[in-house]
């Protein structure tokens, strides 16, 4: 009887460990993005075009690395990563910028301007790739003209102490941002775009 009980406990422990590690694997941004790109292949570019890769969020570095590794050989591209300071690491062929999270900072404002600049320079021959993971809202403060970065910082502090969930907070954030709530598309126009959901991130192509 005792042996039967011990066997059941060992089986339950083994199943729990397997579920735990499978959960970690499923949450890996590189794995999630790889699966998404298998289902939605990277679109080709024209002869004189290039890929403009912009990866934002706490998983931005890993997402960008995964995507760049899957680009066609000798493809022309420029790449930008914006992530929290703790997750910054050097990435070949990519400009990496750090900013604070969850409270916006000057570095994030600079990064927002860089994102806008790259989007505005895109031509109809280019393909813009936006990889967006958690934390992007705080990392890219792009306040509308009527408010300042200081206002955005105070707003973030109020929202974080309000008890709102992330969906409610982002509804407020996007109303005072030039990039959030679809604002990115305004700067990328007239390029066509589509979004792909892949567990850990949003991919806009």
Residue pairs with C-beta under 8 A, 6 or more apart in sequence:
25 31
26 32
26 199
27 199
27 200
28 62
28 200
29 59
29 62
29 63
29 66
29 133
29 200
29 201
30 62
30 63
30 65
30 66
32 198
32 199
32 200
32 201
33 63
33 66
33 67
33 131
33 198
33 200
33 201
33 203
34 66
34 70
35 198
36 196
36 197
36 198
36 203
37 67
37 70
37 203
39 196
40 196
40 203
40 205
42 51
42 67
42 70
42 71
42 72
42 129
42 205
43 127
43 205
44 72
45 51
45 75
45 76
45 125
45 126
45 127
46 125
48 125
49 76
49 123
49 125
49 126
49 127
50 75
50 76
50 77
50 78
50 125
50 126
50 127
51 71
51 75
51 76
51 77
51 78
51 79
51 126
51 127
51 129
52 77
52 78
52 118
52 119
52 122
52 126
52 127
52 128
52 129
53 64
53 67
53 68
53 77
53 78
53 79
53 80
53 94
53 129
53 131
54 79
54 80
54 82
54 115
54 118
54 119
54 128
54 129
54 130
54 131
55 61
55 63
55 64
55 67
55 79
55 80
55 81
55 82
55 83
55 130
55 131
55 132
56 81
56 82
56 83
56 115
56 130
56 131
56 132
56 133
56 136
56 139
56 140
57 63
57 82
57 83
57 131
57 132
57 133
57 134
57 135
57 136
57 139
57 201
58 83
58 84
58 87
58 101
58 133
58 134
58 135
59 83
59 87
59 133
59 134
59 200
59 201
60 81
60 82
60 83
60 87
60 131
60 133
61 81
61 83
61 87
61 88
61 89
61 91
61 96
63 131
63 133
63 200
63 201
64 79
64 81
64 91
64 94
64 131
65 91
67 129
67 131
68 77
68 79
68 91
68 93
68 94
71 77
77 93
78 95
78 118
79 91
79 93
79 94
79 95
80 94
80 95
80 96
80 97
80 114
80 115
80 118
81 91
81 94
81 95
81 96
81 97
82 97
82 98
82 99
82 108
82 111
82 114
82 115
82 136
82 139
82 140
83 96
83 97
83 98
83 99
83 135
83 139
84 98
84 99
84 100
84 101
84 135
84 139
85 98
85 99
85 100
88 96
88 98
89 96
90 96
95 114
97 107
97 110
97 111
97 114
98 107
99 105
99 107
99 108
99 111
99 138
99 139
99 140
100 107
100 108
100 138
100 139
101 135
101 138
101 139
102 135
102 138
102 156
102 160
103 138
103 153
103 156
103 157
103 160
104 138
104 139
104 141
104 149
104 152
104 153
104 156
105 141
105 153
106 149
108 138
108 139
108 140
108 141
109 141
109 142
109 149
111 139
111 140
112 140
112 141
112 142
112 178
112 179
113 142
115 140
115 142
115 179
115 184
116 142
116 178
116 179
116 187
119 128
119 184
119 187
119 188
120 187
122 128
122 188
122 191
124 190
124 191
126 191
127 191
127 205
128 188
128 191
128 193
128 204
128 205
129 203
129 204
129 205
130 184
130 193
130 202
130 203
130 204
130 205
131 201
131 202
131 203
132 201
132 202
132 203
132 204
133 200
133 201
133 202
134 200
137 169
137 170
137 173
137 177
137 180
138 156
140 179
140 180
141 149
141 152
141 153
141 177
142 177
142 178
142 179
142 180
142 183
143 149
143 151
143 152
143 176
143 177
143 178
144 176
144 177
144 178
147 176
151 176
152 176
155 172
155 173
155 176
156 173
159 169
159 172
159 173
160 169
162 169
164 172
170 180
173 180
174 180
174 181
174 183
175 181
177 183
178 186
179 187
184 204
185 193
193 204
193 205
194 204
194 205
195 202
195 203
195 204
195 205
196 202
196 203
196 204
196 205
197 203
